[in-house]
């Protein structure tokens, strides 16, 4: 007998289920906070493990007890602040008023797009000294190029200062540095990060930071809740059983037309009903997971004190050479994919930053 209750398959909130436009997730919404600080960071998913920590939330039923949880390791090499972009708010959305690019830019940016001609380019050289890796900049530029770069920088800055009254949003143009990791990638991902607080103070903050590196500790703290945005694992074209969880029909009498299919695809008209489960693209969608807790932030200088890498290295990733964070639970995407981490837009009732729980054991 047919059930009275039959919920629709899938969610209209993520319709249409097509491939993401870019492998790098796009942040479409920024929270409003009073503090002048970058509102996001990015890192590379390195793998997963599990930890045992002592629960420190007094409202939790296991308060004071040891809890086992799966955690995701995200390696966070410093982001390079290549420039600033300012926006004004119009009836048609945000409109760019101008941008300032740093005088010195990494040569790897040429792999991504056409860069400003009047800029000082440098190469990153990694050499070992007393068993430790040392990162150096190798600059090749004559005095004429340096003068042109300084002149361009001052002109762009002057243009932004002249429209200071119109500014509604200030964003950092940052470049990831995959060359510092072991994933074998050189082309950097370039994206914008919004700065919270008053726009005038945000502009002052951005001008001070331009050309410098941004570390994960400059943005987040241990115990903080964050949103994670990434493109999920791609699975190609899949049928209705895997894509929507449709029930497999019995494999016996009177089911000659198939088992792994829908019993009915709806009436003759209308021609297409998107409420009916159909085969199609599965995975490689942009997804956001809200309110994930950062359990631990480990700096590059303390990698030997807090080891999470097994002897053979992390599977399909390798070893960790930079700062990394442990995020409670899972995050979208496969290993080596860029994961964007943002201040929460739907903060839960708890304070945004809590004291991080004590980690008793970590599986290596």
N, C-alpha and C positions, 0 to 999 in steps of 0.2 A: 504494500500500500504506500502511496506517495505521502511524504511528510508535509505537514502544513507549513513548517518553517524551513525555508531554504535561502540562506544569505547569498548575496551575489559573490562571484569569484573575483578576487583581486581588489585593488583599491583604485578609485578614480583619481585620488590625490597624486598618483604617480603615472597617470595616463598622459601621453602614449608611451608604451614600453619600448622605446627605441634606444639605440646606442647614444652615449653621451657625445657631445660635439668635440670635447677635448679630453685627453687622458688626465689633464690637470683640472681638479675640481674648481668651480667658481663660487665664491662667496657672494651671495646676492643680498644679504641682510646683515647689518651691523648693530650690535647693542649700543644703547646710550648710557655712558657712565661719566662720572664727574672727573675721574682721574686722567691726567695727561699721560697716556701710555699706549703703545701699539696694541691693537685688539686681536691680533692673531699671530701665529707662527706656523712653520711647516717642517716636516721631517719625513724620513723614509721608513716605511714599515720593515722591520728587521726580522720579526718572527714572534712567537708566543712561548710562554712558560707558565708555571704556576707558583704562587707564593702562599705562605701562611703568615697572617698578620693578626695582631691583637686589636679587635674592634674597639674604637674609641668614641663611637656615637652613643651618647647616653639613652637615646630613644630607640636604639636597635635592640631586638630581642636577645642578641648574642653579645651585648655590651660587656667588655672585659674578658671575653673568651677568644680563643684562637679560631680563626676562620680561614679556610682554604679557598683561594680564588684564582681564576685564570687571569693573566695579565698580558698585554701586548707591549712589545719593545719597539719604540720608535726612536731611531737615531736622528739627532738634530744638529747637523753641522751649522756653524754660524751663517746667518743670512747677510748678504752684502747690500747695504743701502746705496743704490745707484742713483737715486734721484727723489724728487718730491713732485707731487701733482696736486693742484688745488682746484676745487669745484665751487660753483655757486648754485643755489637752488632756484629753479625756474618752474613755471606752471607745467612744463613738459619734462621735468626730472632734473637731474644734476647735469650741469654743463661745465666742461673743463675751461678754466680761466688761464691756465699756463702751467709750465713745468720747469724744473731746474734739474740738470744732470750734473753728476759729480765731475770734477776735473780729471780724476783718475778712474779708469774703468778696466775690468779684467778683459783680457783678449778673448776669452771664451764667449763673451757676449756677441762677438761677430758670427758665431755659429747660429745664433737665434734670430737676429734681425740686423738691419742696417743701422749702425750706431752713429752718433754725432762725429763729424770729421775732426773738429777741433777738440780732441780729447787725448789724454796721456794714457796709453795702454800698457798693461803689465802682465807678465806671466807668473803663475804660481809655481814655485820650485819647492819640492819636498825632499829634504835630505836628512839623513840620520846622524845624530850627534850624541855620543855616550849612551847608545841604546834607545834614544828617544827621537821622534820625528820633529824636525824643525821646519816651519813653513816660512818661505822668504818670497819677497816680490822682486822680480827682475824687470826693471823699467828701462825701456829704450826710447828716448825722446830728446830732441834737441831743444835749445832755448826758444826757438821760434814757435814750436808747437806748444811749449809750456805757457808762453805769453798769450797765444791764441785761446788756449783752454781757460786761462784765467779771465780773459776778456769776455768769452762766451758765458762763463759762470756768473760774472758780475752783471752782465746785461739781462740774463734770465732772472736773476734775483731781483734786479731793479724793477722788472716788469711785474713780478708778483707783489712786491712791496706797494706798487701803485694801485693795486686792486684789493688791498687788504680788507677794506670795508665790506666787500661783497662776498668774501670767503665764507662758505657754510661747511665745508669738509676738507680736511687735509689728509693726504695719503702718501705713504712711503712707497716708492718703486723699489722692490727688492729682488735680488737674484739668489737662487739657491746655489750651493757649491758642491755638486755631486762628485767633483774631482777629489775632494777630501775624504770620500768614503771608499769602500772596496767594491762597489757595485759595477765598476767599469764604465761609467758614464761621464761624458765631458760637457755636453750641451746643458746649460743651466735653465731651470724653469724661472720665468720672470713674471711677477704678479704684483698687485697692490695690496697694501695693508692700511686700513683706516686707523687714525689716531683719535682716542677718546678725549673728552673734556672740551674746554673752550677753544674755538678755531684759532684765535690769536696766539694763545699759549701753545697750541699744537704746532703752529707754524714755527714758533721759536724753537721748540723741541726738535722739529724735523731739520731745521737749518744747522743746529749743533751736531746732529747725528749723521748728516750726509757724508758719504764716503767712508763711513766706519762700519764695523761689523755689529750685528745684533745677535745676542746669544739668547737661548731659551730662558735663562734666569732673569733677563731684562723684561720679560713679558709675564711669565707664569711662576707660581710658587707651589711647593709641595702641599698636597691636600686640597688643591683648588679644583672646582668643577668646571669642565670645559665641554664645548661641542666639537665633534669630529666630523669632517666633511671629506669625502673621497669618492672615487669612481670604483664600483664593485668589480669583482672578478667576472670576466666575460665567459659565457657558456655557449654562445652561438645560438642557432635555431633549435628550439626544444618543443616537444609535444605538450599536450594539455595536462598530462599526468604530472610531469615534473614542473611545468610552468605555473599551474594553478591548483594542483593537488586534487584533480578530479578523481572520483572513485573508479577503480578498474572494474569493468563489467565481468560477470561470471564467464569462465571459459568452458561452457557446456551448452546444452541444447538451445537452439534458436538465437545464437549470437554470432551468426556467420559474417556479419558486416564489420567485425572488429571488437576489440576489448579495451585497448588503450585509446579511447576516444570518447567524445561527448555523446550521450544518448540522443539529444536533439539540439540542433543549432538554431531553433526558433522558427517562427512562421515564414511563409513564402515572401511576404512583404511586411516591413521594409527589407530591402536587399541585404543590408549589413546591420547587425545588432552587436555593438561593441561590449554589451553586458555578457555576451556568451563567451566562454573560454575558447580561444583559438590558439593554434600553434604559432610560434614566432620567436623574436629575439628575447633571450633571457640573459641577464647579467650585463656588465659594462654600463650600468646606470649610475648617475650621481645620486648619492644618498647622504643624509645628515643624521647623525646619532647624537641625541641631546644628553647633557649632564653626565659626562663620564668623569670619574675622579682620577687625578694624577696622584699615584701612590708614592712615587719616588722620582727625583731628578738627580742624575749622577753626572758630574762635570768630567771633562776630559782629564783633568789633573788627578781625579780620584778613581780612575778605571780599575786600577789594581786592587783597591780597597773593597769594591763592590762588583764582583764578577758575575755576569749572567751568561757568558759565552762558553759553551762546552769545548772540549779539547779540539774537536775537528771543525770548530766554527759553527755559526748558526746555519741551518739547512737552507740552501739556495741563496744565501746572503753573504756569509763570511764572518769577519771579525768586526768589532766596533772600535772605531778610532776617534770618535767625537763624543760630545755630550749626548746623553740619551735619557728618555723618560719611560717610566712604566705606567701605562694607562690601565685602569681596572676594566676587565672585560675585553670584548673583541672590538675591532674597528673594520670598516669596509676595505676591500681591496686585497690583492695578492702581495707577496713579499716584493720589496724594491719599489713599490708604488709611492708617489708623493701623497702624504696625508696632511691636510690643513687642520689646524687646531685653533679654535676661536673662543673668545669669551662667551659665556652662555647667553642666549637670547630669551630663554624660558627658565630663569633660575628657580630652583626649588626652594622650599621654605627655609632650608638651612642657610647659614652665612655662606657667601660665595667662596671664602677661603677658610678652611678649617685646619686644625693641626693634623698633619699626616699621621696615619696609624703606624705603630712600630712593627716593622717586618721581622718576624722571628726566623723564617726559613725561606730560601729561594731555591727552586730546582734548577740545577745546571746539567 
